[in-house]
């Protein structure tokens, strides 16, 4: 599906959708807790549904309701399971160690760019601690064996999701375990979100240790808070002069992307932004920078490993819209040129598609977004909401 947007402002109120990052984590904890959990999570998307599907394959009952999910923990863990991850990196990287902790012979089915996204050093650490991993085909991953308790070590520099996956595994492994991080830890807020989710279910992870006497205890009902990552698109539109109000956001959230408010304020002058902890914000912040005073984004190397090579995708988007951007291996610089409109290849990346839509609100000519349906990965209702706010599709 391609979408063409005529220039024009947005106005109205946006209710931030439920956080994808939080929902993944609460679903996983719920699936292996001591009793049923109700998730207040009105919105879903392809990535959340991938995690729900995989948890069903691991023995849990996950029922979609009008207001969220009802999760009945797994009573019997299957010996073998087929897990369809779709294009969700979170689903794969969280549940691969979980399957290892449960001792399930698990085949993970991968789609889109997910087969090319890195699994090292998680792969090597899981094999060191008792599992055997292999790639039977390009789009499948097979996990055999069972993780043992003990001392885990991981470099979180490639992805904080490796740390989260191991923390979930440690909570499900009998006996005491400790996780040591070495190298530069980026995206620390995402690790904090995992620890917060585990703590809601009674598992404490001080110093990345899980003691022997632990089990997941359901809190009964959990409200999944609003998503700062997806709200960032409309917050950026507001910063560009659109008359918008965004509700359902927790300013004290563990979500690192709440930093978007401060970063947007900094764009009133040329800014140098460390993106190490906010990689998902870079596409829309880059769009905002090009319409304001420009910016240099540092520590963006990991963006090359996302649903697209986001460094190149962002540069291509801005150039396609009449702006100017350039990159090095670890920096992205956007110049304050404004936008004349044009055609943006989303590269199947939801954050590129939604960022282009925000650029259209301040462009002087129409903006066409190719593969616009990719927003289903995180925000299926995005185009409807955009139209309700006055966007001209």
Wavefront OBJ file of the C-alpha trace (Angstrom):
o trace
v 0.000 0.000 0.000
v 1.295 3.433 -0.978
v -0.034 6.621 0.627
v 0.158 10.162 -0.750
v -0.212 12.993 1.759
v -1.090 16.548 0.777
v 0.650 19.249 2.837
v -1.291 20.521 5.812
v -1.310 20.765 9.597
v -2.699 18.327 12.145
v -4.882 19.364 15.062
v -6.618 17.571 17.907
v -5.908 15.139 20.754
v -4.002 11.870 20.453
v -4.407 9.121 23.050
v -1.043 7.320 23.210
v -1.422 3.629 22.410
v -0.300 0.878 24.779
v 3.460 0.402 24.959
v 4.717 -2.393 22.745
v 7.871 -2.729 24.832
v 5.940 -3.072 28.094
v 3.355 -5.449 26.610
v 6.022 -7.913 25.401
v 7.525 -8.079 28.872
v 4.276 -8.391 30.820
v 2.971 -11.097 28.472
v 6.114 -13.172 28.995
v 5.976 -12.860 32.785
v 2.254 -13.668 32.760
v 2.736 -16.832 30.717
v 4.867 -18.431 33.431
v 3.375 -16.915 36.598
v 1.562 -18.766 39.356
v -1.946 -17.763 38.253
v -3.974 -15.878 35.662
v -3.061 -12.315 34.707
v -5.284 -9.710 33.064
v -3.516 -7.145 30.875
v -5.190 -3.792 30.331
v -3.768 -3.294 26.826
v -6.447 -1.977 24.428
v -4.160 -1.714 21.379
v -2.119 -4.458 19.793
v 0.137 -4.792 16.754
v 2.019 -7.389 14.726
v 4.953 -7.554 17.150
v 2.828 -8.009 20.277
v 0.731 -10.620 18.505
v 3.919 -12.483 17.544
v 4.907 -12.740 21.213
v 1.391 -13.850 22.174
v 1.448 -16.530 19.469
v 4.839 -17.854 20.575
v 3.725 -18.019 24.213
v 0.733 -20.102 23.130
v 3.168 -22.458 21.415
v 5.047 -22.752 24.720
v 1.900 -23.878 26.524
v 0.283 -20.683 27.817
v -3.292 -19.663 27.065
v -3.304 -16.099 25.733
v -6.759 -14.737 24.916
v -7.312 -11.393 23.224
v -10.161 -9.474 24.877
v -11.850 -6.145 24.134
v -9.593 -4.394 26.636
v -6.372 -6.382 26.368
v -5.275 -9.935 27.127
v -6.185 -12.704 29.538
v -3.201 -14.955 30.172
v -3.494 -18.362 31.842
v -0.022 -19.717 32.646
v 1.331 -22.830 30.998
v 0.427 -25.963 32.971
v 2.505 -28.309 30.839
v 5.555 -27.235 28.847
v 5.746 -28.969 25.451
v 8.807 -30.989 24.513
v 8.855 -29.418 21.052
v 7.389 -26.154 19.764
v 7.199 -24.090 16.580
v 7.337 -20.367 17.277
v 6.395 -17.824 14.605
v 8.259 -14.585 15.398
v 7.226 -12.643 12.313
v 9.570 -9.676 11.991
v 9.761 -9.038 15.749
v 13.308 -8.878 17.070
v 11.995 -8.509 20.628
v 9.979 -11.718 20.322
v 12.958 -13.727 19.092
v 15.586 -12.325 21.437
v 13.367 -12.525 24.525
v 11.935 -15.978 23.877
v 15.034 -17.762 22.587
v 16.573 -17.796 26.103
v 13.131 -18.546 27.582
v 12.811 -21.655 25.419
v 16.329 -22.607 26.511
v 15.418 -22.176 30.187
v 12.340 -24.361 29.729
v 14.290 -27.056 27.874
v 11.964 -26.940 24.872
v 13.249 -28.080 21.485
v 12.073 -24.902 19.788
v 12.041 -23.982 16.118
v 11.758 -20.239 15.557
v 10.339 -19.076 12.223
v 11.676 -15.661 11.124
v 10.335 -13.209 8.528
v 11.367 -9.995 6.813
v 14.829 -8.781 7.772
v 14.843 -10.709 11.051
v 16.943 -13.631 9.712
v 19.770 -11.153 8.979
v 19.672 -9.383 12.353
v 22.480 -10.441 14.718
v 22.174 -13.002 17.532
v 25.806 -12.969 18.606
v 26.963 -12.890 21.440
v 23.666 -14.274 22.838
v 24.117 -17.365 20.653
v 27.548 -18.162 22.094
v 26.498 -17.547 25.693
v 23.490 -19.823 25.420
v 25.665 -22.577 23.987
v 28.195 -22.097 26.794
v 25.389 -22.508 29.337
v 23.822 -25.673 27.962
v 21.942 -25.131 24.694
v 22.756 -26.019 21.102
v 21.651 -23.580 18.413
v 21.564 -24.075 14.643
v 20.061 -22.586 11.472
v 18.339 -25.434 9.565
v 17.231 -22.932 6.911
v 17.766 -19.248 6.288
v 14.473 -18.339 7.955
v 14.495 -20.793 10.881
v 16.471 -21.130 14.096
v 16.546 -24.331 16.161
v 17.247 -24.382 19.911
v 17.943 -27.668 21.720
v 19.073 -28.450 25.247
v 18.460 -26.617 28.504
v 20.098 -23.630 30.129
v 21.590 -24.275 33.547
v 21.748 -21.817 36.431
v 25.047 -20.116 37.069
v 27.142 -17.151 36.025
v 26.129 -15.605 32.701
v 28.135 -12.994 30.827
v 27.053 -10.832 27.906
v 28.214 -7.782 25.985
v 25.051 -5.659 25.591
v 26.590 -3.444 22.915
v 24.761 -5.106 20.008
v 21.354 -5.245 21.679
v 19.935 -4.715 25.156
v 17.368 -7.365 24.167
v 20.031 -10.020 24.806
v 20.220 -8.881 28.423
v 16.434 -8.908 28.774
v 16.164 -12.391 27.289
v 18.734 -13.759 29.728
v 17.010 -12.088 32.684
v 13.744 -13.792 31.730
v 15.589 -17.101 31.411
v 17.260 -16.690 34.802
v 13.815 -16.117 36.376
v 12.637 -19.443 34.906
v 15.750 -21.488 35.701
v 15.855 -23.383 38.995
v 18.725 -22.259 41.197
v 20.639 -19.009 41.582
v 22.085 -17.124 38.622
v 23.961 -13.913 38.056
v 24.439 -11.899 34.875
v 27.591 -9.846 34.329
v 27.588 -7.146 31.656
v 30.876 -6.220 30.017
v 31.608 -3.702 27.331
v 29.491 -0.602 26.755
v 25.866 -1.003 27.796
v 23.518 0.964 25.541
v 19.717 1.233 25.695
v 19.870 0.884 29.469
v 16.251 2.056 29.871
v 15.065 -1.057 28.010
v 16.913 -3.259 30.499
v 15.315 -1.241 33.296
v 11.895 -1.964 31.778
v 12.585 -5.708 31.909
v 13.712 -5.534 35.505
v 10.621 -3.492 36.350
v 8.356 -6.101 34.706
v 10.024 -8.935 36.615
v 9.706 -6.998 39.866
v 5.955 -6.637 39.312
v 5.864 -10.434 39.309
v 7.967 -10.738 42.439
v 11.386 -11.466 40.925
v 14.070 -9.041 42.084
v 17.218 -8.585 40.010
v 19.509 -6.401 42.119
v 23.046 -6.538 40.720
v 21.621 -8.690 37.898
v 21.290 -11.659 40.276
v 18.290 -13.973 40.678
v 18.380 -15.961 43.911
v 17.493 -19.642 44.254
v 14.090 -19.220 45.900
v 12.150 -17.357 43.260
v 9.039 -17.741 41.163
v 6.819 -15.429 39.150
v 3.814 -14.273 41.177
v 1.010 -12.655 39.194
v -0.162 -9.258 40.435
v -3.606 -10.099 39.010
v -4.182 -7.131 36.716
v -1.539 -5.033 34.959
v -2.192 -1.832 33.046
v 0.150 -1.420 30.081
v 1.049 2.261 30.045
v 1.096 4.522 26.999
v 3.922 4.163 24.481
v 6.416 7.035 24.404
v 8.054 5.576 21.263
v 4.943 5.858 19.123
v 3.718 9.024 20.812
v 7.026 10.584 19.734
v 5.716 11.014 16.184
v 2.869 13.242 17.310
v 5.005 14.986 19.922
v 7.432 15.837 17.103
v 4.527 17.103 14.989
v 3.511 19.324 17.898
v 7.071 20.671 18.159
v 6.868 21.534 14.441
v 3.837 23.743 15.022
v 0.912 21.328 14.710
v -1.867 21.978 17.223
v -1.782 18.623 19.023
v -2.224 17.327 22.563
v -0.918 13.862 23.452
v -2.462 12.061 26.435
v -1.979 8.718 28.269
v 1.761 9.182 28.857
v 3.514 8.566 32.162
v 6.299 11.141 32.714
v 7.830 8.866 35.356
v 7.893 5.842 33.061
v 10.879 3.507 32.814
v 10.610 3.923 29.026
v 13.748 5.680 27.865
v 11.933 7.291 24.944
v 10.246 9.719 27.323
v 13.460 11.689 26.667
v 11.835 12.800 23.404
v 10.344 15.844 25.163
v 13.730 17.238 26.199
v 15.400 16.357 22.901
v 12.699 18.107 20.879
v 13.196 21.242 22.968
v 16.929 21.133 22.228
v 16.249 21.274 18.471
v 15.546 25.005 18.631
v 19.303 25.320 18.052
v 21.739 22.995 16.287
v 22.103 20.050 18.663
v 24.495 17.162 19.207
v 22.410 14.245 20.424
v 23.676 11.002 21.952
v 21.301 8.375 20.553
v 22.770 5.405 22.462
v 19.725 5.065 24.726
v 17.062 6.330 22.281
v 17.747 4.590 18.942
v 14.056 4.277 18.025
v 13.585 8.042 18.223
v 16.230 8.903 15.651
v 14.048 8.768 12.490
v 11.423 11.227 13.711
v 13.948 13.412 15.546
v 15.938 13.618 12.318
v 12.800 14.781 10.484
v 12.183 17.415 13.160
v 15.815 18.550 13.021
v 15.636 19.070 9.259
v 12.594 21.293 9.671
v 14.182 23.245 12.551
v 17.863 23.978 13.267
v 19.583 20.737 12.295
v 21.324 18.163 14.503
v 24.122 15.640 14.713
v 23.177 12.231 16.115
v 25.986 10.195 17.669
v 26.248 6.525 18.639
v 23.856 5.432 15.902
v 25.794 2.385 14.712
v 23.149 -0.051 15.974
v 20.489 1.604 13.832
v 21.990 -0.234 10.875
v 20.717 -3.494 12.428
v 17.028 -2.581 12.732
v 14.049 -3.392 10.463
v 16.045 -1.547 7.821
v 19.495 -0.007 7.863
v 17.946 2.984 9.583
v 20.942 5.226 9.071
v 20.689 4.849 5.306
v 16.876 4.822 5.377
v 16.744 8.092 7.310
v 19.260 9.743 4.995
v 17.362 8.521 1.938
v 14.044 9.748 3.368
v 15.337 13.240 4.105
v 17.013 13.548 0.707
v 13.854 12.308 -1.030
v 11.919 15.085 0.685
v 14.315 17.781 -0.503
v 16.410 17.934 2.657
v 20.083 17.279 3.276
v 21.577 14.549 5.467
v 24.862 12.663 5.596
v 26.304 9.896 7.721
v 29.479 8.231 8.899
v 29.698 4.835 10.548
v 28.524 6.193 13.888
v 27.044 9.650 13.202
v 24.105 11.091 11.305
v 23.977 14.802 10.490
v 20.783 16.534 9.356
v 20.865 20.089 8.017
v 18.130 22.731 8.476
v 16.748 22.834 4.959
v 13.018 22.213 5.346
v 11.107 19.874 3.005
v 9.702 20.303 -0.484
v 7.948 16.904 -0.625
v 8.666 13.797 -2.664
v 8.464 10.005 -2.592
v 9.842 8.086 0.400
v 10.700 4.395 0.221
v 9.906 3.200 3.745
v 12.077 0.099 3.166
v 9.306 -1.749 4.995
v 10.290 0.068 8.201
v 7.388 1.342 10.310
v 9.379 4.177 11.884
v 10.481 5.518 8.490
v 6.888 5.489 7.189
v 5.509 7.343 10.216
v 8.388 9.840 10.233
v 7.705 10.688 6.593
v 4.079 11.373 7.503
v 5.205 13.884 10.123
v 7.490 15.564 7.583
v 4.438 15.974 5.332
v 2.832 18.315 7.860
v 5.511 20.940 7.163
v 6.419 20.126 3.546
v 5.574 22.482 0.713
v 4.533 19.669 -1.656
v 2.894 16.221 -1.457
v 4.673 13.302 0.237
v 4.198 9.744 -1.023
v 5.101 6.880 1.322
v 5.794 3.490 -0.268
v 4.900 0.277 1.628
v 2.879 2.350 4.060
v 1.224 -0.787 5.479
v 4.438 -1.523 7.424
v 3.057 0.597 10.301
v 1.141 -2.552 11.353
v 4.323 -3.702 13.068
v 3.863 -1.198 15.902
v 0.879 1.114 15.201
v -1.763 -0.486 12.939
v -4.204 2.412 13.354
v -1.648 5.127 12.557
v -3.083 6.197 9.206
v -6.649 6.333 10.585
v -5.518 8.471 13.512
v -3.519 10.671 11.146
v -6.639 11.290 9.038
v -8.795 11.952 12.103
v -6.327 14.693 13.047
v -6.790 16.347 9.663
v -4.115 14.600 7.646
v -4.983 14.648 3.956
v -4.402 11.188 2.467
l 1 2 3 4 5 6 7 8 9 10 11 12 13 14 15 16 17 18 19 20 21 22 23 24 25 26 27 28 29 30 31 32 33 34 35 36 37 38 39 40 41 42 43 44 45 46 47 48 49 50 51 52 53 54 55 56 57 58 59 60 61 62 63 64 65 66 67 68 69 70 71 72 73 74 75 76 77 78 79 80 81 82 83 84 85 86 87 88 89 90 91 92 93 94 95 96 97 98 99 100 101 102 103 104 105 106 107 108 109 110 111 112 113 114 115 116 117 118 119 120 121 122 123 124 125 126 127 128 129 130 131 132 133 134 135 136 137 138 139 140 141 142 143 144 145 146 147 148 149 150 151 152 153 154 155 156 157 158 159 160 161 162 163 164 165 166 167 168 169 170 171 172 173 174 175 176 177 178 179 180 181 182 183 184 185 186 187 188 189 190 191 192 193 194 195 196 197 198 199 200 201 202 203 204 205 206 207 208 209 210 211 212 213 214 215 216 217 218 219 220 221 222 223 224 225 226 227 228 229 230 231 232 233 234 235 236 237 238 239 240 241 242 243 244 245 246 247 248 249 250 251 252 253 254 255 256 257 258 259 260 261 262 263 264 265 266 267 268 269 270 271 272 273 274 275 276 277 278 279 280 281 282 283 284 285 286 287 288 289 290 291 292 293 294 295 296 297 298 299 300 301 302 303 304 305 306 307 308 309 310 311 312 313 314 315 316 317 318 319 320 321 322 323 324 325 326 327 328 329 330 331 332 333 334 335 336 337 338 339 340 341 342 343 344 345 346 347 348 349 350 351 352 353 354 355 356 357 358 359 360 361 362 363 364 365 366 367 368 369 370 371 372 373 374 375 376 377 378 379 380 381 382 383 384 385 386 387 388 389 390 391 392 393
